[in-house]
Amino acid sequence: MLEVPTVPSPPVPPQPPAEAVAPLMRGLDVLRILTDAETAGTAGDPAGTLALADLARATGLARSTVDRICATLAHLGFVRLDGRDATLAPPLMAVANACLDALRVPGLLGPLADRLADELDESVSIAVPDGDDIRFVHQVLRRRALSISFRVGDALPGDGCAPGLVFREGLPLAVDDQLVEPGLVAVAVPVRGPDGAVVCAVSVVSHTSRHTAEELPGAVRGPLERSVREMEAALAHPVQAPAAIEQRDPGQRPETQEDAPATIQSLARGLRVLTAYDAAAPALTLTRIATRTGLARATARRALITYEHLGYVTRDNGTYRLTPRVLALGCAPLSRTTLPRIAAPHLAALSERLGESVGLSVPDGDRVRCTARVTPRRVMSVDIGVGSRLPAADTAAGRLLSAGGERAAADGPEDGLRSIAVPVRDRAGRVVSALDVTAHQGRGDDDAWTEALTETAQRIAADLHVTSRFVTVPVH
């Protein structure tokens, strides 16, 4: 059963414009409800998962309509269908990334917030206004027994938190004395752009066991003021547009992406508009949006009318900007995912393809630790549980993580076993995990295994790269 989210989504105006795209509105509603559904799950559930029947009840749409919407979103890679369940999928983060990039704040100010958190040893947040609410666009969390759980994309009522008081009341420094939750205290200050307007608020969040609300401003004032000055200096630098950026988008997707039989073309095409933005182009005219997406002007225009009606886009002097409300489409649950969770469906597909045990491992001293594993049901199978620690020298994963390279093989970790491993790389090209297949020596072919492992590692890396653009993804 769906629970009410912490910050309810704003009500949709009763009468949409005549030119609004109804299938696009329904698709956005499905994405929003899947996002909100994460609040009803448990810590071990996938981010944003609902049964299709529950989606139909939550949206008030016919089940057949929900099925077609979810089939379209799955075709785009934005959701994953598993039987009768729909789950938000990492490629949806491309929408959030376009919004965060266009805001400029996370990319420019995020590293400065990271440094401030290290200096103060406290959690630091950057938030922007979103209507009457505030929405977090960058988070640096200190891991403690009493820790903060805000995520990028989360929203809070503007009148119930320190950043909201900065925006609503124009305060030079606002104090949150347990407004959000008992024990939580925070101070927030504005960060202004070159024109003097408040662009965002940076806040330092602590707990009453470390600071009282009266003590916190004095304890953080010096580093916080220095950080704000550096942030405002960073915002003063213009962003240079790369050459030939206008033609980038149509080439990023297969030509047949919108042509599958079950695809609702108006939904698929409308969603492309959200990914047309970046730091070099935070405001776009209709003509530039049509050029960047490869859509007809009339199609782009109707999508923009729909987004403006729903509050995802604002229009000013002939240009359109994304609003932070776009982050309500999957950003919060997906921004808190882990590499094993990202890899899970890919591991299941690989295990089914090979008929063998496959998994991920990370370094752990002179050993490797299994962080994810899928084992097929058969009479004789490899039993390496998640969390198992094995000698690095006895496993293909351990040898690869120790020595590098594109492939490693080993006979072990027990007599009669054979394993092959390939690397999984992050956005910077660093090896963050090893993907392996482990089976009895009498089964399988090294070359066929290596090919399948490499293809799967590339798919896992692609999802990791889009998810980790503006957030940190734990590898275990």
Secondary structure, DSSP 4 states (H G I P E B T S, - for coil): -PPPPSSPPPPPPSS--TTS-HHHHHHHHHHHHHHHHGGGS-TTSPSSEEEHHHHHHHHT--HHHHHHHHHHHHHHTSEEEETTEEEE-GGGHHHHHHHHHHH-HHHHHHHHHHHHHHHHTSEEEEEEEETTEEEEEEEE---SSS-----TT-EEEGGGSHHHHHHHH--SSEEEESSSSTTEEEEEEEEE-TTS-EEEEEEEEEETTT--TTTHHHHHHHHHHHHHHHHHHHHTSPPPPPTTGGGTTGGGS-TTTT-STT--HHHHHHHHGGGS-BTTBSSB-HHHHHHHHT--HHHHHHHHHHHHHHTSEEEETTEEEE-GGGGGTTHHHHTT--HHHHHHHHHHHHHHHHTSEEEEEEEETTEEEEEEEE---SSS-----TT-EEEGGGSHHHHHHHH-SS-EEEE-SSTTEEEEEEEEE-TTS-EEEEEEEEEETTS--HHHHHHHHHHHHHHHHHHHHHHTSSS-----
